[in-house]
Amino acid sequence: MDLPSPTLEPALRDWLRGVAEHLGDTQGDVRANLVGDLTYRLWTGDVREVDARIEWSKRIALPPWLMHIPLPAAGGAPGEACIEHGFSECQGCYAEDWRMRAVPLERIGSLDVRVISPLDLAVSKIIWFEARDRADVVDLCRRGLVDPDAFEARAHAALPRYVGGEALYGSQLAEAIRVVRDEAAG
């Protein structure tokens, strides 16, 4: 499936430049994998309040002024995304090789910025699959960013990585696959 390019908002680009300047060249290359609701915003352009989950390839320390990304809210009102410390793929349902599929977004100084693929983003939402997660997955399908067969295969590929296997999120998995298939059927 050919994907459109996610949109890197100017405010996010400026923030990433600030991070790159803070890190300088002393750290060498640092990969920043953007995940979570922030990436939903990048893929869809849906302007809403988001958290900012970023997986860094190295341990980095951000100063307080870089712990918030000034992202416009709906209607252009001021808004921000707070950086969540301690991102772990244990917080969602991630297939083992999701990092290899992360889409290159931009290189800013020493930062190699990538965004989780829409398919892996949709699968990551299964672990909770609350109303907002469900709506996001449906929207990604509606926009043609998630194929139902690929979704089901990727979701099943992620399952063995969890202690408890299907018992951990079996009902959410079945529901998510049903929702994706229903959306694809129209």
Secondary structure, 3 states (H helix, E strand, C coil): CCCCCCCCCHHHHHHHHHHHHHHCCCCCCEEEEEECHHHHHHHHCCCCCCEEEEEECCCCCCCHHHCEECCCCHHHCCCCEEECCCCCHHHCCCCCCHHHHCEEEEEECCEEEEECCHHHHHHHCCCCCCHHHHHHHHHHHHCCCCCHHHHHHHHHHHHHHCCCCHHHHHHHHHHHHHHHHHHHHC
